[in-house]
Amino acid sequence: MQLKEVEQLVHEETTNQFLQEQFHGPAKDKDQMLWLHEAIRGSELSETVRYRVISATLYVIQAHDTHDMIDEKNDAFPLARKDRELTVLAGDYYSALYYRTMAELGMTALLAKLQKGVQETNTAKTNLRELHLATDQDLFDTLLQASSAIFTQFARYFECEERFIELASRVLLLKQLLLEEKNSRASYKSRLLPAYEHGYFAHSASANFDDWLAEMITDLSQDILRCMEDVTGLSDAQKVRIQELLKH
């Protein structure tokens, strides 16, 4: 093994151990992982290559989720300097793993698709944060894009059916809304509070934010059940997981 390779291996092991001990950020999203497995199941890639492709995609999702933790300038609860530095380090580390794996695989077309998904995710989160949304449908579509744009581009690369992608994106959004509901109950904080205060979906006349969010979750759950009627071939593990989320 060449000196540069040894140096790189030591650096990766050291960085990984340090982050495991010091950084408590987002773990790999198991729901994203399940849907990535579903999307790639029909491909002709070997099992080893499938594993590496899924791992690389999870790295970019994890990098994005980690960088998303970095607080804004006027955040009411800013990160301590050490936590901010660790968050930046972790995000950059996952990004490096993603780019290295994609470079080794040589799948430039997939890389372009995933980068498009990252751009769409960033745009959606900016629009949500700044409420650049004209209608209720705009809000819903932007929420979908923010939670599943990377997966959507991955699935389209592997030529999955659009109805399958619609189902997956809605299930991934349901996961995010359930997390928002949990955070709201625990800390009375949610990134969706500005959308509620702005008056989106005001026709439901919800008494408070928690009721508003609960109605969104109920409506989305019904939408998922309708989508499931048109999608065949899901694995048993995925069916079980969808039912778990629907029961919440």
C-alpha positions as CSV (number, residue, x, y, z in Angstrom):
1,M,0.0,0.0,0.0
2,Q,1.4,3.4,-1.0
3,L,2.2,6.1,1.6
4,K,-0.7,8.4,0.4
5,E,-3.2,5.5,0.7
6,V,-2.0,4.7,4.2
7,E,-2.2,8.4,5.2
8,Q,-5.7,8.6,3.7
9,L,-6.8,5.5,5.6
10,V,-5.5,6.8,8.9
11,H,-7.2,10.2,8.3
12,E,-10.5,8.5,7.6
13,E,-10.4,6.2,10.6
14,T,-9.3,9.1,12.9
15,T,-12.0,11.5,11.6
16,N,-14.7,8.8,11.8
17,Q,-13.8,7.9,15.4
18,F,-13.6,11.5,16.4
19,L,-17.0,12.3,14.9
20,Q,-18.5,9.2,16.6
21,E,-17.3,10.4,19.9
22,Q,-17.9,14.1,19.6
23,F,-20.7,14.7,17.1
24,H,-24.3,13.8,17.7
25,G,-25.8,14.8,14.4
26,P,-28.3,13.1,12.1
27,A,-27.7,9.3,11.6
28,K,-28.3,7.6,8.3
29,D,-31.9,7.9,7.4
30,K,-33.2,4.3,7.4
31,D,-36.4,5.2,5.5
32,Q,-34.3,6.8,2.7
33,M,-32.2,3.6,2.7
34,L,-35.2,1.4,2.3
35,W,-36.6,3.4,-0.6
36,L,-33.2,3.4,-2.3
37,H,-33.1,-0.4,-2.0
38,E,-36.6,-0.5,-3.5
39,A,-35.6,1.8,-6.4
40,I,-32.5,-0.1,-7.4
41,R,-33.8,-3.7,-6.9
42,G,-34.7,-4.1,-10.6
43,S,-31.3,-2.9,-11.9
44,E,-28.7,-5.1,-13.5
45,L,-25.9,-3.9,-11.2
46,S,-24.1,-6.4,-9.1
47,E,-25.0,-6.6,-5.4
48,T,-21.6,-5.1,-4.5
49,V,-22.1,-2.1,-6.8
50,R,-25.7,-1.6,-5.6
51,Y,-24.4,-1.4,-2.0
52,R,-21.8,1.2,-2.9
53,V,-24.3,3.2,-4.9
54,I,-26.8,3.3,-2.0
55,S,-24.0,4.1,0.4
56,A,-22.8,7.0,-1.7
57,T,-26.4,8.4,-2.0
58,L,-26.9,8.1,1.8
59,Y,-23.6,10.0,2.3
60,V,-24.9,12.9,0.2
61,I,-28.2,12.9,2.1
62,Q,-26.4,12.7,5.4
63,A,-24.1,15.5,4.4
64,H,-27.0,17.7,3.4
65,D,-28.9,16.9,6.6
66,T,-25.8,17.7,8.7
67,H,-25.1,21.0,6.9
68,D,-28.7,21.9,7.4
69,M,-28.1,21.9,11.2
70,I,-25.9,24.9,10.9
71,D,-27.8,27.8,12.4
72,E,-28.7,31.0,10.6
73,K,-27.3,34.4,11.6
74,N,-30.4,35.4,13.6
75,D,-31.3,31.9,15.0
76,A,-32.9,32.2,18.4
77,F,-30.8,29.2,19.6
78,P,-27.4,29.6,18.0
79,L,-24.9,26.7,18.1
80,A,-21.8,27.0,20.4
81,R,-18.6,27.5,18.4
82,K,-17.4,24.0,19.0
83,D,-20.7,22.5,17.9
84,R,-20.8,24.6,14.8
85,E,-17.2,23.6,13.9
86,L,-18.1,19.9,14.4
87,T,-21.2,20.2,12.3
88,V,-19.2,21.8,9.4
89,L,-16.5,19.1,9.8
90,A,-19.1,16.2,9.8
91,G,-20.9,17.6,6.7
92,D,-17.7,18.1,4.8
93,Y,-16.6,14.5,5.8
94,Y,-19.8,12.9,4.5
95,S,-19.5,15.0,1.3
96,A,-16.0,13.8,0.8
97,L,-17.0,10.2,1.2
98,Y,-19.8,10.7,-1.3
99,Y,-17.6,12.3,-4.0
100,R,-14.9,9.7,-3.5
101,T,-17.3,6.8,-3.9
102,M,-19.0,8.3,-6.9
103,A,-15.6,8.9,-8.5
104,E,-14.5,5.3,-7.9
105,L,-17.8,4.0,-9.4
106,G,-17.4,6.3,-12.5
107,M,-21.2,6.8,-12.7
108,T,-21.1,10.4,-13.9
109,A,-24.8,10.4,-15.1
110,L,-26.0,9.3,-11.6
111,L,-23.7,12.0,-10.0
112,A,-25.4,14.6,-12.2
113,K,-28.8,13.4,-11.2
114,L,-27.9,13.4,-7.5
115,Q,-26.4,16.9,-7.8
116,K,-29.7,18.1,-9.3
117,G,-31.5,16.6,-6.4
118,V,-29.3,18.5,-4.0
119,Q,-29.9,21.7,-5.8
120,E,-33.7,21.1,-5.8
121,T,-33.5,20.3,-2.0
122,N,-31.6,23.6,-1.3
123,T,-34.1,25.6,-3.4
124,A,-37.1,24.0,-1.7
125,K,-35.7,24.6,1.8
126,T,-35.0,28.2,1.0
127,N,-38.5,28.7,-0.4
128,L,-39.9,27.2,2.8
129,R,-37.7,29.3,5.1
130,E,-38.5,32.5,3.2
131,L,-42.1,31.5,2.3
132,H,-41.7,32.1,-1.4
133,L,-44.9,30.2,-2.0
134,A,-48.1,31.5,-3.5
135,T,-50.6,28.7,-2.8
136,D,-51.3,25.7,-0.5
137,Q,-50.3,23.5,-3.4
138,D,-47.0,25.3,-3.7
139,L,-46.4,24.6,0.0
140,F,-47.2,20.9,-0.4
141,D,-45.1,20.5,-3.5
142,T,-42.2,22.3,-1.8
143,L,-42.4,20.1,1.3
144,L,-42.3,17.0,-1.0
145,Q,-39.2,18.4,-2.8
146,A,-37.4,19.3,0.4
147,S,-37.8,15.8,1.8
148,S,-37.3,13.6,-1.3
149,A,-35.7,15.5,-4.2
150,I,-32.5,13.5,-4.0
151,F,-34.3,10.2,-3.8
152,T,-36.6,11.2,-6.7
153,Q,-33.6,11.9,-9.0
154,F,-32.0,8.6,-7.9
155,A,-35.2,6.7,-8.7
156,R,-35.6,8.4,-12.1
157,Y,-32.0,7.5,-13.0
158,F,-33.0,3.8,-12.4
159,E,-36.2,4.4,-14.5
160,C,-38.7,3.7,-11.7
161,E,-42.3,4.3,-12.4
162,E,-43.7,7.8,-11.5
163,R,-46.4,6.3,-9.3
164,F,-43.8,4.5,-7.3
165,I,-41.8,7.8,-6.9
166,E,-45.0,9.6,-5.9
167,L,-45.6,7.0,-3.2
168,A,-42.1,7.1,-1.9
169,S,-41.9,10.9,-1.8
170,R,-45.1,11.1,0.2
171,V,-43.9,8.4,2.7
172,L,-40.7,10.3,3.1
173,L,-42.6,13.5,3.7
174,L,-44.8,11.8,6.3
175,K,-41.7,10.7,8.1
176,Q,-40.6,14.4,8.2
177,L,-44.0,15.7,9.4
178,L,-44.0,13.1,12.2
179,L,-40.6,14.4,13.3
180,E,-41.9,18.0,13.2
181,E,-44.9,16.9,15.3
182,K,-42.6,15.2,17.8
183,N,-40.3,18.2,18.0
184,S,-43.2,20.6,18.4
185,R,-44.6,18.6,21.3
186,A,-41.2,18.3,23.0
187,S,-39.9,21.9,22.6
188,Y,-42.7,23.9,21.0
189,K,-40.5,24.5,18.0
190,S,-41.0,23.6,14.4
191,R,-39.7,24.8,11.1
192,L,-43.3,24.7,9.8
193,L,-44.6,27.2,12.3
194,P,-44.1,30.2,10.0
195,A,-46.2,28.5,7.3
196,Y,-49.0,28.0,9.8
197,E,-48.8,31.6,10.9
198,H,-48.7,32.8,7.3
199,G,-52.1,31.1,6.8
200,Y,-51.4,28.2,4.4
201,F,-54.2,25.5,4.6
202,A,-56.2,28.1,6.6
203,H,-59.5,26.6,5.2
204,S,-59.3,23.9,7.9
205,A,-59.6,26.6,10.6
206,S,-57.3,24.7,12.9
207,A,-57.4,25.9,16.5
208,N,-53.6,25.8,16.9
209,F,-50.4,24.7,15.2
210,D,-50.5,21.2,16.5
211,D,-54.0,20.7,15.2
212,W,-52.9,22.1,11.8
213,L,-50.0,19.8,11.6
214,A,-52.1,16.8,12.7
215,E,-54.6,17.5,9.9
216,M,-51.8,17.7,7.4
217,I,-50.5,14.3,8.6
218,T,-54.0,12.8,8.3
219,D,-54.5,14.1,4.8
220,L,-51.1,12.9,3.7
221,S,-51.7,9.4,5.2
222,Q,-54.9,9.1,3.2
223,D,-53.0,10.2,0.1
224,I,-50.5,7.5,0.7
225,L,-53.1,4.8,1.0
226,R,-54.5,5.8,-2.3
227,C,-51.1,5.7,-3.9
228,M,-50.4,2.3,-2.6
229,E,-53.4,0.9,-4.6
230,D,-51.5,1.7,-7.8
231,V,-48.0,0.4,-6.8
232,T,-47.1,-3.2,-7.0
233,G,-44.0,-5.2,-6.1
234,L,-43.0,-3.5,-2.9
235,S,-40.9,-5.6,-0.6
236,D,-42.5,-7.0,2.6
237,A,-40.1,-4.9,4.7
238,Q,-41.2,-1.7,2.9
239,K,-44.9,-2.5,3.4
240,V,-44.4,-3.1,7.1
241,R,-42.5,0.2,7.4
242,I,-45.2,2.1,5.6
243,Q,-47.8,0.7,8.0
244,E,-45.7,1.6,11.0
245,L,-45.6,5.2,9.8
246,L,-49.3,5.3,9.0
247,K,-50.2,4.1,12.5
248,H,-47.8,6.7,14.1
